[in-house]
Structure formats: C-alpha cells, structure tokens
Amino acid sequence: FRFPDEDGAVFESSVRDISGSGLSFLVVPGLPNLEAGDLLREVVVDAGSEPIRGEMVVLHVTPQFEPGAVCGGLFYPKSDDDLLAVRRLCASLSGAKA
C-alpha cells in the first residue's frame, strides 16, 4: 500500500484489511499526520499480480501511535478495472468466486 503526499513524497505501509468499499492500513513511523476527512490521492494497493489504483477518504485513525495502530477509510477505485480487481482480491481472500 502506498500513496504520495502533496509534495510527491511516497509513503508505504501494509494493508490490514480490505473490503469492497474500504481498507485499513497500519500506521507506521514516517507516515504523515492523517486525520478523518483527509483525501489520499493516487493510492496503489499491491496485492497479487495486479496493482489496484484509486483514492481513499480517511474515516478513522487510531488516536495514539502504538503498535497495531491503523488508519481506515473508504476506497474509491480509479477505474472499472480497478473495481474488478478489488472484487477479485476480496473474493480470493474469502474463498468465494469473483
């Protein structure tokens, strides 16, 4: 999981959870200060053989930085192909067919 800030610096983390409408990722040292309502543009989720691109609106950030802290929100796939990739990924994680 990665996204750039407004200055173009790229931040990376690990996806904790993903669904058809959102995702969460681990808050790690070096990430910018994120707040509910922030828009993360040019998000890339590297999962499986195909990167999934889109935007994310932050809905929650663990208030205190601690091990296991997460940031979660709504994920908006960039294209129909990205939406289908999210569905395939979720189906593969649940063992269902896409």
ChimeraX commands (.cxc) that place a marker at each C-alpha (Angstrom):
marker #1 position 0.00,0.00,0.00 radius 0.5
marker #1 position 1.44,3.36,-0.96 radius 0.5
marker #1 position 0.40,6.94,-1.60 radius 0.5
marker #1 position 2.15,10.26,-2.26 radius 0.5
marker #1 position 1.72,13.42,-0.20 radius 0.5
marker #1 position 1.10,16.84,-1.74 radius 0.5
marker #1 position 4.86,17.32,-2.25 radius 0.5
marker #1 position 5.27,13.98,-4.04 radius 0.5
marker #1 position 6.97,12.05,-1.21 radius 0.5
marker #1 position 5.73,8.45,-1.31 radius 0.5
marker #1 position 4.64,6.71,1.89 radius 0.5
marker #1 position 4.28,2.96,2.25 radius 0.5
marker #1 position 2.55,0.69,4.73 radius 0.5
marker #1 position 0.87,-2.71,4.95 radius 0.5
marker #1 position -2.81,-3.25,4.30 radius 0.5
marker #1 position -4.52,-4.60,7.40 radius 0.5
marker #1 position -7.99,-5.18,5.94 radius 0.5
marker #1 position -9.76,-4.67,2.62 radius 0.5
marker #1 position -13.39,-4.94,1.53 radius 0.5
marker #1 position -15.50,-3.90,-1.42 radius 0.5
marker #1 position -15.82,-0.38,-0.07 radius 0.5
marker #1 position -12.82,0.35,2.09 radius 0.5
marker #1 position -9.49,-0.60,3.51 radius 0.5
marker #1 position -7.29,-0.05,6.51 radius 0.5
marker #1 position -3.53,0.05,6.80 radius 0.5
marker #1 position -1.00,0.03,9.61 radius 0.5
marker #1 position 0.20,3.39,10.90 radius 0.5
marker #1 position 3.98,3.21,10.80 radius 0.5
marker #1 position 6.71,5.70,11.69 radius 0.5
marker #1 position 7.28,8.27,8.97 radius 0.5
marker #1 position 3.70,8.49,7.73 radius 0.5
marker #1 position 2.25,12.00,7.56 radius 0.5
marker #1 position -0.20,13.08,10.24 radius 0.5
marker #1 position -3.56,11.84,8.93 radius 0.5
marker #1 position -7.00,12.95,10.12 radius 0.5
marker #1 position -10.58,11.95,9.35 radius 0.5
marker #1 position -11.65,13.64,6.14 radius 0.5
marker #1 position -8.20,13.64,4.52 radius 0.5
marker #1 position -8.12,12.54,0.89 radius 0.5
marker #1 position -5.28,10.26,-0.17 radius 0.5
marker #1 position -4.82,10.54,-3.93 radius 0.5
marker #1 position -3.00,8.13,-6.20 radius 0.5
marker #1 position -3.25,5.24,-3.76 radius 0.5
marker #1 position -1.79,1.97,-5.00 radius 0.5
marker #1 position -2.58,-1.36,-3.35 radius 0.5
marker #1 position -0.05,-4.01,-4.36 radius 0.5
marker #1 position -1.92,-7.26,-3.90 radius 0.5
marker #1 position -1.45,-10.29,-6.05 radius 0.5
marker #1 position -0.43,-9.83,-9.65 radius 0.5
marker #1 position -2.20,-6.55,-10.33 radius 0.5
marker #1 position -1.79,-3.18,-8.61 radius 0.5
marker #1 position -5.10,-1.59,-7.65 radius 0.5
marker #1 position -5.29,2.19,-8.03 radius 0.5
marker #1 position -7.68,4.68,-6.51 radius 0.5
marker #1 position -8.31,7.29,-3.83 radius 0.5
marker #1 position -9.07,6.91,-0.15 radius 0.5
marker #1 position -11.02,9.14,2.22 radius 0.5
marker #1 position -9.74,8.71,5.77 radius 0.5
marker #1 position -12.53,7.92,8.24 radius 0.5
marker #1 position -10.53,6.74,11.26 radius 0.5
marker #1 position -7.02,6.95,12.64 radius 0.5
marker #1 position -6.00,5.32,15.91 radius 0.5
marker #1 position -5.59,8.35,18.23 radius 0.5
marker #1 position -2.30,7.26,19.81 radius 0.5
marker #1 position 0.62,5.91,17.84 radius 0.5
marker #1 position 1.16,2.44,19.24 radius 0.5
marker #1 position 1.91,-0.99,17.81 radius 0.5
marker #1 position -1.08,-2.08,15.76 radius 0.5
marker #1 position -2.36,1.48,15.17 radius 0.5
marker #1 position -4.44,1.69,12.00 radius 0.5
marker #1 position -5.87,4.17,9.54 radius 0.5
marker #1 position -9.05,3.20,7.72 radius 0.5
marker #1 position -11.42,4.70,5.22 radius 0.5
marker #1 position -13.44,4.49,2.05 radius 0.5
marker #1 position -11.59,3.37,-1.04 radius 0.5
marker #1 position -12.67,4.59,-4.46 radius 0.5
marker #1 position -11.15,2.55,-7.31 radius 0.5
marker #1 position -9.78,4.68,-10.15 radius 0.5
marker #1 position -11.33,2.65,-12.97 radius 0.5
marker #1 position -13.72,-0.21,-13.66 radius 0.5
marker #1 position -10.68,-2.48,-13.99 radius 0.5
marker #1 position -9.52,-1.43,-10.52 radius 0.5
marker #1 position -13.01,-2.07,-9.12 radius 0.5
marker #1 position -12.98,-5.55,-10.64 radius 0.5
marker #1 position -9.51,-6.15,-9.20 radius 0.5
marker #1 position -10.81,-5.21,-5.71 radius 0.5
marker #1 position -13.68,-7.66,-6.14 radius 0.5
marker #1 position -11.33,-10.42,-7.29 radius 0.5
marker #1 position -8.99,-9.78,-4.38 radius 0.5
marker #1 position -11.82,-9.81,-1.83 radius 0.5
marker #1 position -13.24,-12.99,-3.35 radius 0.5
marker #1 position -9.85,-14.69,-3.24 radius 0.5
marker #1 position -9.42,-13.74,0.42 radius 0.5
marker #1 position -12.84,-15.09,1.33 radius 0.5
marker #1 position -12.57,-18.18,-0.86 radius 0.5
marker #1 position -15.59,-17.15,-2.97 radius 0.5
marker #1 position -15.76,-16.66,-6.72 radius 0.5
marker #1 position -15.49,-13.12,-8.10 radius 0.5
marker link #1:1,2 radius 0.2
marker link #1:2,3 radius 0.2
marker link #1:3,4 radius 0.2
marker link #1:4,5 radius 0.2
marker link #1:5,6 radius 0.2
marker link #1:6,7 radius 0.2
marker link #1:7,8 radius 0.2
marker link #1:8,9 radius 0.2
marker link #1:9,10 radius 0.2
marker link #1:10,11 radius 0.2
marker link #1:11,12 radius 0.2
marker link #1:12,13 radius 0.2
marker link #1:13,14 radius 0.2
marker link #1:14,15 radius 0.2
marker link #1:15,16 radius 0.2
marker link #1:16,17 radius 0.2
marker link #1:17,18 radius 0.2
marker link #1:18,19 radius 0.2
marker link #1:19,20 radius 0.2
marker link #1:20,21 radius 0.2
marker link #1:21,22 radius 0.2
marker link #1:22,23 radius 0.2
marker link #1:23,24 radius 0.2
marker link #1:24,25 radius 0.2
marker link #1:25,26 radius 0.2
marker link #1:26,27 radius 0.2
marker link #1:27,28 radius 0.2
marker link #1:28,29 radius 0.2
marker link #1:29,30 radius 0.2
marker link #1:30,31 radius 0.2
marker link #1:31,32 radius 0.2
marker link #1:32,33 radius 0.2
marker link #1:33,34 radius 0.2
marker link #1:34,35 radius 0.2
marker link #1:35,36 radius 0.2
marker link #1:36,37 radius 0.2
marker link #1:37,38 radius 0.2
marker link #1:38,39 radius 0.2
marker link #1:39,40 radius 0.2
marker link #1:40,41 radius 0.2
marker link #1:41,42 radius 0.2
marker link #1:42,43 radius 0.2
marker link #1:43,44 radius 0.2
marker link #1:44,45 radius 0.2
marker link #1:45,46 radius 0.2
marker link #1:46,47 radius 0.2
marker link #1:47,48 radius 0.2
marker link #1:48,49 radius 0.2
marker link #1:49,50 radius 0.2
marker link #1:50,51 radius 0.2
marker link #1:51,52 radius 0.2
marker link #1:52,53 radius 0.2
marker link #1:53,54 radius 0.2
marker link #1:54,55 radius 0.2
marker link #1:55,56 radius 0.2
marker link #1:56,57 radius 0.2
marker link #1:57,58 radius 0.2
marker link #1:58,59 radius 0.2
marker link #1:59,60 radius 0.2
marker link #1:60,61 radius 0.2
marker link #1:61,62 radius 0.2
marker link #1:62,63 radius 0.2
marker link #1:63,64 radius 0.2
marker link #1:64,65 radius 0.2
marker link #1:65,66 radius 0.2
marker link #1:66,67 radius 0.2
marker link #1:67,68 radius 0.2
marker link #1:68,69 radius 0.2
marker link #1:69,70 radius 0.2
marker link #1:70,71 radius 0.2
marker link #1:71,72 radius 0.2
marker link #1:72,73 radius 0.2
marker link #1:73,74 radius 0.2
marker link #1:74,75 radius 0.2
marker link #1:75,76 radius 0.2
marker link #1:76,77 radius 0.2
marker link #1:77,78 radius 0.2
marker link #1:78,79 radius 0.2
marker link #1:79,80 radius 0.2
marker link #1:80,81 radius 0.2
marker link #1:81,82 radius 0.2
marker link #1:82,83 radius 0.2
marker link #1:83,84 radius 0.2
marker link #1:84,85 radius 0.2
marker link #1:85,86 radius 0.2
marker link #1:86,87 radius 0.2
marker link #1:87,88 radius 0.2
marker link #1:88,89 radius 0.2
marker link #1:89,90 radius 0.2
marker link #1:90,91 radius 0.2
marker link #1:91,92 radius 0.2
marker link #1:92,93 radius 0.2
marker link #1:93,94 radius 0.2
marker link #1:94,95 radius 0.2
marker link #1:95,96 radius 0.2
marker link #1:96,97 radius 0.2
marker link #1:97,98 radius 0.2
view
